[in-house]
Amino acid sequence: MDYFIGIDIGTGGARTGIFDRSGKALVFCAEPIELSIPHPGWAEQNPEEWWSALCRSCRKAMEQSGLSPEDIKGLSIDTTCCTVLFSKEDMVPLRPAILWMDMRAAVEAGEMSASGHDALKYNGYGPVSAECLPAKALWIKRHEPELYREATRVYECTDWIMYKLTGRYTASLNCASCRWYYNSREGGYPVDFYRTIGLEDLVEKLPPEVLPMGECAGTLRADSAAEMGLRAGIPVGEGGADAFVGVIGLNAVDNGKMALITGSSHLHVALIDREMHSKGMWGTYPDAILPGKYMLEGGQTSTGSIVNWIKNQLCGYYAEQAKKEGVGVYDILNREAEKLPVGAEGLVALDFFQGNRTPHVDPNVRGMIYGLSLIHTPAHIYRAVVESICFGTKAIMDVFAQSGFTPNGIVISGGIVKSRFWLQAHADVCDVPLIVPKETEAPCLGSAILGAVAAGAYPDIPSAAAGMTQIDYVVEPDHAKHEEYMFYYEKYREFYELAATWMHEVTEHSRT
């Protein structure tokens, strides 16, 4: 039987999964990667630690699987997006990598936003994120000018790992399209935009070849194969950003489906046939996941992280109760919250604990819980926050709908699938079925799918995704509950317009 490896390089570690041709997982192995915070708002890593963790996790996975290196027919990777490196032609980084979450380039991002260039349509005509490669490159050019002059190559984590695997210097069309303003249909790199923001020399440093995901970027180098416990010559598929590769691992690549990737935050991704740009959403990015398709994107900054805050800060009594019952705190929270009515007996929450990513694109608003009385318990607060997160997803879907896209199903992955309460609440608020796959390790599986395409096991990504993913179950919406939720949803929407200026003033004052 043929097997394929998917490697996920995340902020906290490298994870290797081995899958058969039907997408069944044999084994997962993870190895940690250390994070460095040299200054507030900064985040860096040593790229050699990525490679070391990748090799260790791959060797462990091969050992635990009991497979022979000859059984592995293809592999690919996904990594964090907007994790940027600088080097000469030898691809030895000249400094630690600047991670996706690093916000040092906020001033440069603001200047990009103020440029008024047409490329800003990909930001929904809203603020540019400091995480993007051009902003970070501009920061280095200003603050480390000698290093910037010395660097002849500027690229992302995905590109460096692909070089280590194949010896080829390429960029992923996925990352370039979504975060570098690359347009495969309009000449590639946005030379005019780069020139406008003071990066007229950036294009000559970027990878000259930009490959679509799943294309065979080369075969596994002998030296790398030895470190990974594999054989040389395995086809390596071009990879991409973890969340977007996860869309492939969810098989959310056909028209009408929306991928909802959950964790500390929510990411909403859909593929559509036409270009559209609007305030409150990102994209559409041409050919970012599939050739001929445009990728539409939305996101909520704080979702699972808020629930974790509730568990850690407000649930001492439930923690004791959970210990006595031999269950988790979330089990108690879900059980008690399900007993409560829609609206948590008069509570309305805002999920803006870390600002709003879309549709408002506003970093200066904060979370809120309105309606507290002496009757309310942590379970009430938990339910209100879960409802607010669902409302945030619906608000993003409403913006999508205004531009012409309404999903007929939401394919979901991440920690949320462990809670039937969460799933049902999302289905009821959004009034759309939630599709839960059997394999929830979507990025690893998506990478394995890219490896299978590169190896020729499948002719293209859609057929490979269809062949290597299975549905576990579907959560149907309760239309009556949907109508109940709409009163609270409207109040959720109205509050931003009513109080945004007030929130901005308080947020700004708290910084002084």
N, C-alpha and C positions, 0 to 999 in steps of 0.2 A: 504493500500500500504506500501511496505517496503522502508525505507530510510536509507542512510548511510552517515556517517560524515567523512570528510577529513580535517585534521588540518595541516596547514603549519606554521612551526616555522622559520621565516626569521630573518635576522640581525636586522631589524627595528621593528618587531612585530610578533604577533601570529594571524593567520587568520583561521577562521572556515567556512567551506562550508557544506551545507546539500544538498544531491542529492537523487533523486528517482532512481529506478532500471534501468531506461533508461539513466541515467546520466544528467537529467535535474536539473539545480540548483534551489533550492527554495530560498536560502538566503546566503549571505556572511557577516561575521562580523569580524572586525579586532581590535586589541588592541595593543598599542605601547610597545616596550621594550627599555630601556635606554642602550646606548652604552657608555663604558668608555674607554678613551685613556690615560692610566697612563704615557706613554712615547711615543716619536715618533716611529712609526712602530709597536706599540703594540695595542691590542684591546681585551677588556675583557667584560664579562657580569656576572651578578648575576643569577645563575640558578633558584633561587626562583622566579625571575621576569618572567622567561619563563613560569613557572607553573601558576603564578598568571594571566598573560596575556592570557594563554591558557584557563583557567577556565572562565575568564570574557568573552572572545569572544565566547566560547561555550554556556554559559548561555544566552548571548544576541541573539545568533543565534536560540536557542531553543524558546526563548520568541517571536522573530519576526516571526518564522515559524508557530507558532500556533500548533505545533505538541506535542503529548504526548511522554514522555520518552519511552513508550512501542513501539512507532513507529520506534525507532532507532534499527536497527538489527546488525550493525557492524560499526567499525571505525578503522582508522589507521592514521599515521602521516608521515610527511616528515620534515626534519630539514636541517640546514646548515651542510655541511660535513667538518670534521677536526676541529670541535669545541670540545676541549678536557677538560676532568675533572679528578680530583684525589680525592679519598675518601677511607674510611675504609669500612667494610662490611655493615655499616648502610646506605651507599649511601648519606651521608651528605657531600657535597663538602668541602674539606679542604682549598680551595682558589677559587677565581673567575675563571670562565671558560675562557680558552684561545681560542679566536675566530679563525675561519678559516682564516681570513684576517691578523692575527697577524704574523709578519715577524721576531720576535725576534730570531728564531732558524735558521737564514740564515747560520751561520757558521756550525752548526750541519748538515744542509742539504748539504752544500758543502762537508763535510767529507763523508757523505753517497754517494754522487756522485763519490768521489775519490776512494771509496772502490773497484770499479771494479767488484762488485758482480753481478752474473747472474740475480738477482732480478731487476736490473736496466733496463732490457728489457721492463718492464712495463712503464718506463719513455721514451720509444723510444730511449734508450741509451743516453739520454740527462740529463740535470741537474735535481736534485730532488727539489721539491718545499718545502719551509720552512713551508707550511701550513700542511703537513702530520703529523699524530699522532706520528710516531717514532721520527721525528725530535724534536717535542715539548716535548716528554717524555725525550729525551736525554738532552734537555736544562734544564728541571726541575731537572733532576738527577745531573747536574753539578752546577746549580746556586741556587737551593733550596734543597740540599741533605737531610736535616732532614725531610722535607715534603715528598720527594720521598720515603724515608725509611718507613715513617709512613703510606703512602698510600698503601693499599693492593689491590685496584682496580683502573684501568685506563681505560677510555672508552670515548665515544662521547655523544654529546647532544641527539642523537636518542636513545641511550641505557638508558640514565637517564630518559628521558620522558617515555620510555617503562616500566621502573621499576616503575615509579609513577603510571602508568596506571594499571599494572598487578601484581606488586610485584616480578617480575622475572628478574634476571640479565642475559641478553643476549646481543649479538652483532648482528647487521644487516650484513648479507653476502654482501649486496650492498656496504656499507661503508668499510668493512674490505677488500674486494677484490680490490676495486678501490684505496684505500689510505693507507692500512696497509700492503700491499704485501701478503695478505692471498690468498692461492690457495686451493680451495676445492678439487681439484683433485690430489694434490701433498702433502698431509699431513697437510694442514691447515696453521697454523702460520709458518712463515719463520724463524725458530729457528736459523739456521746457519747465516742468514743475520743479525738478531738482535745481535747475539754474535759478529759478525765481527765489528759492529759499537759501541760496548760497552753497549748493552742492553740485556745482557744474562739473566737478571732477569725480563724482561718485560712480557714474556708469562704468568708467574704465576699470574700476576696482571690483565691480559686481561680477558674478559668474557669467561667462559668455553664452553658456547653454542653459536654457530653462526648459525642464522636462515635465510633462504631465505625470501625475501619479500613476503608478503601475507600469509605466514604460520600463523596459529593461535598461538600467543605467550602466550595466556592466556585470561582471562576475566577481565572486568573492576572491580577494587576493590571497595568495598562499600564506603570507605572514599573518594576516588577520584570521584566516581559517584556523591556523594552528593555535592562536590565542583563544579562539571561541570554541574549540573542540569540534570543529566542522571540517568538511573537505573543501579544497580549493575548487573554484569553477562554478559554484552554485549561482544561478541567476539572481540578481538583486533588483527588486522593483523600486523605482523612485518613490520616496516617501512623502510625508507632509506633516501638517500640524495635528497634534493629538486629537483634538475635538473633531476636526473635519475628517480625519481618517476614521474616527468613531462613527461618523454618519454612514460610512461604507459598511462598517461592522454591524450596524443596525439594519442594513438593507433599506435605508430611507432615501434611496436614490431615484425612485420613480415619481412621476408627477402626482401631486396630491398629498404626499406624505410630508410631515414635518418631524425632524429629529429633535428630541428634547433631552439634552445631556445634562445630568444633574450631579451635584456634589456640593461644594461650598457655595457655588453659584449655579445659575441656570444658563444654558446656551441653547438658542433656537435656530435651526438651520433648515432651509428648504431649497430644492432645486426647481427652477422654473424655465420656461422656454423663451422668455423675452426679457429684455433689459428694462429696469425701472429703478428710479432713485426718488427717495422721499425723506423728509424729516422724520426722525424717530426710528429709522432702521439703517442698517449698514448694507452695502452692496449696491446693486447687484454686481458680483464679481464674475467676469466671463471665464468659462472653462476651468474654474478653480477646483472642481471635484471631477466633473465629467466633461469631455469635449462636447461643445454644442449646447451646454446648459449654463445658466446663470445661477449663482449662489446668493441666496438671501439670508441675512443674519440679524439676530437680535440677542440681547443678553440682559440678565439681571445680576447685579454685582453680588448681592447678599441673599442667600436662600438657606441652604443647609447650615451655613455659618451662624445664622440667627437662631436656628433651632438648637444648635450646639451651645450657644450663649445661654439660652433659656435653661437647658439641661444643667449647665455648670453653675449658673448664678442663682436660679430660682427654685431648684427642685431638691433641696436637702431632705424634705419630708418624703418625697417620692423615692429618693435614693435609698433611704432606710427601708421603705416598703418593698422596693424591688429586691433588696438584699434578703429580706425575710422570705420573699416568694421565690427566690432563685431565678429572677428574670432581669432584664435590662430596664433602665429608667425609661427608655423610649417605649418599651412595651406598656408600661403604666400610663405614660402620657397619651399614647394612641388609644388605649382602652378607655380612659376617662374622657378624652376629647370626643370620641365617637358617641358618647352618651349625651352630649350637649347639642342644642339646636343650631341650625344655620345662623350665623351671626354671633355665636358665643354669648348669647344673652346681652346683646347691646354693645359689643366691643368692635371697633374698627381699627385696624393696624395699618401702618405703612412699612413696607419692606425696604426702606431707603437707608438702612443702618450705615452703609458705606457709600451713600450717594446713589444716583440712578444712572444706569448705563444706557438703556433704551426703555421707553421711547423719548424721555425728556433729555437725556444726555446731560445730566446735571450733577456734578460732583459735590455740590454745596448744600444739598438737602439731606435730611437725616430721618431716622426712624421715628415712629410715633405709635402709641396705643391710646385710643380715645374711648371714654365711656366707663372707666374703671369705677367700681363701687365695692362695698364691703362684701358683696356676694361672690365676687370673682376669685378664682383659684388659679394656680399655675396652669392647670389644664385649660381654663378659659383663655388665658394668654396664649398658650400653645396653639389652640384651635384658631384664634384670631390671627396669629402670625402665619399659620399654614394657609388660611384663607387669603391673607394679603399676598402671599407668594403666588397663589393661584391667580389672584386678580392681576398681579404684575404680568404673568404669562398671557392672560387674556388681553390685557392692554396692548401688548406687543402684537398679538394676533390680530387685533382690530386695526392696527396700523398696516399690517400686511394686507388685510382685507380691503382697506381703502385704496391700495395700489393694485388690487386685482387677484390676490392669492388668499384662498381659504382652504386649509387642510381638511381632508376627509378622514385623516387618522394621524395620531401622534405616536411615533415609535420612541420609546423611553428607555433610558439606561441610567445607572448610577445608584447611589444609596437609597433613593426614593422607592425603588422597587421592593424594598424590604417591608414597606408599610402599605397595607391595603387601604388604610385611611387616607394617606397622602394621594395614592393613585385615584381613588374614587373622588376625592375633592377636586383634583385637577380635571378629571373627566366631566364632573358635574358643572363646574364653573365654566369650562371652555365649551361644553356641550359637544364634545368630540370623543370618539373611542380612543382609548389608550392601548397601544399594542406593546406587550411585554415579551421580549425575545428570551429564548432559552439561555443564550450566552450573553451575560451582561458586561463582560470585559470587552466592550466594543472597540476601543483603540487597538488592543493586541490582535483581536480577530480581524479588524480592518487592515492592519499591517500584513497579516498572514494572507488575506485576500489579495492584496497588492503583489505579494510574493508569488502567489499562484498564477496571477495574470502574467507576470514577468516570465514565469517558467513555461507558459503556454498551456497550463492545465485548463484554463478557461480562456475564451477569446477576448473578453473584455470585463470591465468592472461590474456592470449590471448582471451579467450571467454568473460571474463568480460570487457576487453578493447573494444572488438568489439561490445558488447551489450550496453555499456555506453558512447560511443563517436559517434558523427555524423560529417560529412563533411559539411561545409557551402558552400564553392566554391573552384574552382581550377584556379590558374593563369598559363596559358600556356606560354611557352617561345616563343619569336619572333626570329626565327633562323637567319633572316637577321641582326637583331640588334646584335645577338650573334657574328656574324662575324665582325661587326664593332667594338665591344668591344675588340676583341682579340688583335688588335694592342696595345691598351693601357694596356691590361693585361700583355702582354709580356714585356712592358717597366716597369710596376710595379714589375714584377718578377726579371728583370735584375738589377734593381737599388740596391737591397739588396747585390747582389754579388759584384757590382761595388763599393759600398760605406760603407759596413759594418765596415771595419777597421777604416775608417775615422770617422764614427759615434761613434764608441767605444772610440776613442781618445777624441772627443769633449765631450761626456758624462762624461768620467772619469775626464777630466780637469775641467768641471763645478762643480764637487764635491769637488775640492780642495779649 
